[in-house]
Amino acid sequence: VRALVVGASGGLGLAVAEVLRERGAEVAAAVRDPARLRLRGRGLGFARVVRMDLADPGSIEAAAAELRGDALPDIIVNATGVDARKSLAEHTLEEIDRVLDVDLRGPILLTKAFLPAFLARGSGTIMHFGGFADGRLAFPFYSADVAARAGLRSFVESMNRELAGTGVSLCFFSPAVADTEAERPFMPLWKGLGIRPVAPEAVGRAAAAALAEGERVHIMGGFSTRLFAAINAVWPGLADRLLLDGYGKALRSFLAIAGTGAGH
Ligand SMILES: NC(=O)c1ccc[n+]([C@@H]2O[C@H](COP(=O)([O-])OP(=O)(O)OC[C@H]3O[C@@H](n4cnc5c(N)ncnc54)[C@H](OP(=O)(O)O)[C@@H]3O)[C@@H](O)[C@H]2O)c1
């Protein structure tokens, strides 16, 4: 199996790349800065490294053009993502653009760029990483982030209907809270809320298993996370009372204490 991990420089991207490699896949990496990936020693072991900035449509097209023929991946795992956890008032225009570009427009353009070759071959899977829970659980102080993730989840569903019978499919993958460098500053918040983070390797293994099973949606975090997401979908007021009001309060005070400021 030939795999391409987009965002292989990230905590979860690297973990999924390692698990896929252990399971016998030939793994290529797509990153914003190939030199930095090599400097970190992470270039080692990748079959090839291509440049791709999800905020730059030209770079996505160029990478897809480079990875044709024998280099065309069977699976693509897009483990990129950025977030902005703060009140909407504190989001700058640049931050809103960055979140929408990397978490929503970029994945759409990535899919579009590889789709013709996948369809011509009659096979291919693209897994997009979303945020915590089902993509539609709207945490307060994550406004632009959750808008992008919910959009991505709907995009994946829509595309799977569009692609029915072609041999090509998409998967929306929602990681559990994982102890990556990027997430580490928020660990006191998650621990305070009773959420125990998993190791990045556990996310890598879950992603590899979801790919092997051909799942279209995979939500980590156990039955309680899936149940809560389902409750939120049908009865958001109940989700508020059960959990989200409390999360809101905890986030507000945590963000204010951390100095990133929920503000109001
Ligand atoms: N860790 C968790 O607890 C957790 C839980 C749920 C969901 N998630 C989601 O899972 C994804 C990965 O999380 P992580 O903890 O591994 O974060 P991370 O270590 O910060 O990794 C993010 C990755 O995205 C890449 N990226 C950012 N902007 C990009 C752009 N414009 N073009 C291409 N790549 C770009 C980064 O590349 P550079 O190295 O070049 O910056 C990096 O490889 C994110 O979407 C995150 O929100 C994480």
The ligand as a Tripos MOL2 file, in Angstrom:
@<TRIPOS>MOLECULE
LIG
   48    52     1     0     0
SMALL
NO_CHARGES

@<TRIPOS>ATOM
      1 N1         -3.9050   16.4580   19.5600 N.am      1 LIG1
      2 C1         -5.1910   16.3980   19.9090 C.2       1 LIG1
      3 O1         -5.5400   16.2480   21.0790 O.2       1 LIG1
      4 C2         -6.2640   16.5150   18.8610 C.ar      1 LIG1
      5 C3         -7.5910   16.1570   19.2130 C.ar      1 LIG1
      6 C4         -8.6000   16.2720   18.2530 C.ar      1 LIG1
      7 C5         -8.2650   16.7340   16.9880 C.ar      1 LIG1
      8 N2         -6.9690   17.0820   16.6730 N.ar      1 LIG1
      9 C6         -6.6850   17.5690   15.3200 C.3       1 LIG1
     10 O2         -5.7620   16.7030   14.6640 O.3       1 LIG1
     11 C7         -4.9200   17.4730   13.7940 C.3       1 LIG1
     12 C8         -3.4550   17.2700   14.1680 C.3       1 LIG1
     13 O3         -3.2580   17.6030   15.5260 O.3       1 LIG1
     14 P1         -1.7850   17.6430   16.1920 P.3       1 LIG1
     15 O4         -1.9790   17.6110   17.6590 O.co2     1 LIG1
     16 O5         -0.9110   16.6520   15.5130 O.co2     1 LIG1
     17 O6         -1.3230   19.1200   15.7890 O.3       1 LIG1
     18 P2          0.0970   19.6540   15.2920 P.3       1 LIG1
     19 O7          1.2030   18.8610   15.9110 O.co2     1 LIG1
     20 O8          0.0750   21.1290   15.4660 O.co2     1 LIG1
     21 O9          0.1030   19.3140   13.7510 O.3       1 LIG1
     22 C9         -0.5520   20.1240   12.8300 C.3       1 LIG1
     23 C10        -0.0210   19.8080   11.4540 C.3       1 LIG1
     24 O10        -0.7270   20.6450   10.5270 O.3       1 LIG1
     25 C11         0.2460   21.2180    9.6780 C.3       1 LIG1
     26 N3         -0.2030   22.4750    9.0830 N.ar      1 LIG1
     27 C12        -0.5930   23.6070    9.7120 C.ar      1 LIG1
     28 N4         -0.8830   24.5450    8.7970 N.ar      1 LIG1
     29 C13        -0.6620   23.9890    7.5810 C.ar      1 LIG1
     30 C14        -0.7800   24.4490    6.2450 C.ar      1 LIG1
     31 N5         -1.1410   25.7050    5.9410 N.pl3     1 LIG1
     32 N6         -0.4680   23.5940    5.2390 N.ar      1 LIG1
     33 C15        -0.0600   22.3250    5.4880 C.ar      1 LIG1
     34 N7          0.0710   21.8410    6.7360 N.ar      1 LIG1
     35 C16        -0.2310   22.6620    7.7640 C.ar      1 LIG1
     36 C17         1.4590   21.4290   10.5580 C.3       1 LIG1
     37 O11         2.5820   21.6410    9.7450 O.3       1 LIG1
     38 P3          3.8680   22.4950   10.2450 P.3       1 LIG1
     39 O12         4.7340   21.5010   10.9790 O.co2     1 LIG1
     40 O13         4.4620   22.9780    8.9790 O.co2     1 LIG1
     41 O14         3.3630   23.5930   11.1350 O.co2     1 LIG1
     42 C18         1.4760   20.1100   11.2980 C.3       1 LIG1
     43 O15         2.0560   19.1040   10.5060 O.3       1 LIG1
     44 C19        -5.4160   18.9160   13.9330 C.3       1 LIG1
     45 O16        -6.4050   19.1520   12.9810 O.3       1 LIG1
     46 C20        -6.0060   18.9270   15.3250 C.3       1 LIG1
     47 O17        -6.9280   19.9630   15.5180 O.3       1 LIG1
     48 C21        -5.9720   16.9630   17.5750 C.ar      1 LIG1
@<TRIPOS>BOND
     1     1     2 1
     2     2     3 2
     3     2     4 1
     4     4     5 ar
     5     4    48 ar
     6     5     6 ar
     7     6     7 ar
     8     7     8 ar
     9     8     9 1
    10     8    48 ar
    11     9    10 1
    12     9    46 1
    13    10    11 1
    14    11    12 1
    15    11    44 1
    16    12    13 1
    17    13    14 1
    18    14    15 2
    19    14    16 1
    20    14    17 1
    21    17    18 1
    22    18    19 2
    23    18    20 1
    24    18    21 1
    25    21    22 1
    26    22    23 1
    27    23    24 1
    28    23    42 1
    29    24    25 1
    30    25    26 1
    31    25    36 1
    32    26    27 ar
    33    26    35 ar
    34    27    28 ar
    35    28    29 ar
    36    29    30 ar
    37    29    35 ar
    38    30    31 1
    39    30    32 ar
    40    32    33 ar
    41    33    34 ar
    42    34    35 ar
    43    36    37 1
    44    36    42 1
    45    37    38 1
    46    38    39 2
    47    38    40 1
    48    38    41 1
    49    42    43 1
    50    44    45 1
    51    44    46 1
    52    46    47 1
@<TRIPOS>SUBSTRUCTURE
     1 LIG1         1 GROUP 0 **** ****
